[in-house]
Amino acid sequence: MSTPAMRPDASQIYRRYLSAVMLHGHASARACELGATDLYALNILHLTGPMTPGELGTRTGLTTGPTTRLIDRLEQADYVRRVPSPDDRRKVIVEPAGKPADLDRVMAPARQRIGEILGSYSPEQLDVLFDYFTRAAVAYQAAGEQLRTEGSG
C-alpha cells in the first residue's frame, strides 16, 4: 500500500488544490471589488488582530508606499480604520472595522461546500487534516520568511 506522499500524482493533486484555493481567493476579492493583496491583508488583520502599518507591510510583503495605499483603499471601503496606538499616541494602528459582509456573502458557497466535505470525514480523519493544516501553515510561513530574508540580503 502506498502512502499519499509516494503517489506519483500527489504533487499534481496538491498543486491543483493550491491553485484552486488561490484562484477562488482572487475571484472572491474581485467580487468584492478588492485586490488579492487587499483580501490577504484583511485576512491577516482578522487572524492576528490590529497592527502597525509597518507590520502589515511586512506580512503582506509590501513596501511603505503600497502599504499606505492598501490601507487607504481598505479604510475608504470601511473594512479597516486607523486608530492611535494605546502605547504611543504618535503611532497608528490598523484594525478591522467589522466583518466585511460582501466577503461573507461571496465566500458562503465555498464555505458551505468545504463544510460538507469536512462533514464526510471521521473525527480521526479530521484530526489528521487539521494537524496537517496547522503544520503546513507553519512550514509555509517559515519558507516565506526565508525567501524574504534571502531576497533582502
C-alpha positions in Angstrom: 0.0 0.0 0.0 1.5 3.4 -1.0 1.4 6.4 1.3 0.0 9.7 -0.2 3.5 11.2 -0.4 4.6 8.3 -2.6 1.7 8.6 -5.0 3.1 9.6 -8.4 0.3 12.2 -8.9 0.5 13.6 -5.3 2.3 16.7 -6.4 -0.1 17.4 -9.2 -3.1 16.9 -6.9 -1.7 19.2 -4.3 -0.7 21.9 -6.8 -4.2 21.7 -8.3 -5.7 22.2 -4.8 -3.4 25.2 -4.0 -4.2 26.7 -7.4 -8.0 26.3 -6.9 -7.7 28.0 -3.4 -5.7 30.9 -4.8 -8.0 31.3 -7.8 -11.0 31.3 -5.6 -9.4 33.9 -3.4 -8.7 36.1 -6.4 -12.3 35.7 -7.7 -13.7 36.4 -4.2 -11.6 39.6 -4.0 -12.8 40.8 -7.4 -16.4 40.1 -6.5 -16.0 42.4 -3.5 -14.1 45.0 -5.6 -10.9 44.3 -3.8 -7.4 43.3 -5.0 -6.0 40.0 -4.0 -3.5 41.7 -1.6 -6.4 43.7 -0.1 -8.1 40.4 0.7 -4.9 38.9 2.1 -4.3 41.9 4.3 -7.9 41.7 5.7 -7.4 38.1 6.4 -4.1 38.8 8.3 -5.8 41.5 10.4 -8.8 39.3 11.2 -6.5 36.4 12.2 -3.8 38.3 14.1 -5.5 41.4 15.2 -4.6 45.1 14.9 -1.1 46.0 13.9 1.0 49.0 12.7 1.1 49.8 9.0 4.8 48.6 9.1 3.8 45.2 10.5 1.1 44.9 7.9 3.5 45.8 5.1 6.0 43.2 6.3 3.3 40.5 6.5 2.0 41.3 3.0 5.5 41.8 1.5 4.7 45.4 0.5 6.9 48.5 0.9 5.8 51.7 2.7 4.0 53.4 -0.3 2.0 50.4 -1.5 1.1 49.6 2.2 -0.3 53.1 2.7 -2.3 52.9 -0.5 -3.6 49.4 0.6 -4.7 50.8 4.0 -6.3 53.9 2.3 -8.4 51.6 0.0 -9.5 49.4 2.8 -10.3 52.3 5.0 -12.3 54.0 2.3 -14.3 50.8 1.8 -14.9 50.7 5.6 -13.0 47.4 6.1 -10.4 48.9 8.4 -9.7 52.0 10.5 -6.6 53.7 11.7 -6.5 54.4 15.4 -3.9 55.9 17.7 -1.7 53.3 19.4 -2.5 52.9 23.1 1.2 52.6 23.9 2.5 55.5 21.8 0.0 58.1 20.5 2.4 59.1 17.8 1.9 55.7 16.2 -1.0 54.5 14.2 -2.6 51.0 14.5 -4.7 49.5 11.7 -7.6 47.4 12.9 -10.5 45.6 11.3 -13.7 47.7 11.2 -16.2 44.9 11.5 -16.8 41.9 9.3 -16.9 42.5 5.6 -20.5 41.5 4.7 -19.8 41.3 1.0 -16.9 39.0 1.6 -19.0 36.7 3.8 -21.7 36.6 1.1 -19.2 35.8 -1.6 -17.4 33.2 0.4 -20.5 31.4 1.7 -20.9 28.9 -1.2 -17.3 27.7 -0.9 -17.5 27.6 2.9 -20.7 25.5 2.6 -19.2 23.1 0.1 -16.0 22.7 2.2 -18.1 22.2 5.3 -20.0 19.4 3.6 -16.7 17.8 2.6 -15.3 18.1 6.1 -18.5 16.7 7.4 -17.9 13.5 5.5 -14.7 12.7 7.4 -14.5 10.9 10.7 -13.2 12.7 13.8 -9.9 10.9 13.5 -9.5 11.9 9.8 -10.4 15.5 10.8 -7.7 15.4 13.4 -5.2 14.4 10.8 -6.4 17.1 8.4 -6.3 19.8 10.9 -2.9 18.7 12.1 -1.7 18.9 8.5 -3.2 22.4 8.1 -1.5 23.6 11.3 1.9 22.2 10.5 1.7 23.2 6.8 0.8 26.8 7.7 4.0 27.0 9.9 6.1 25.4 7.1 4.8 27.9 4.5 5.3 30.9 6.9 8.9 29.8 7.6 9.6 29.2 3.9 8.1 32.6 3.1 10.2 34.3 5.8 13.3 32.6 4.4 12.6 33.9 0.9 12.1 37.4 2.3 15.3 37.2 4.2 17.3 35.8 1.3 15.8 38.4 -1.0 16.7 41.3 1.2 20.3 40.1 1.9 
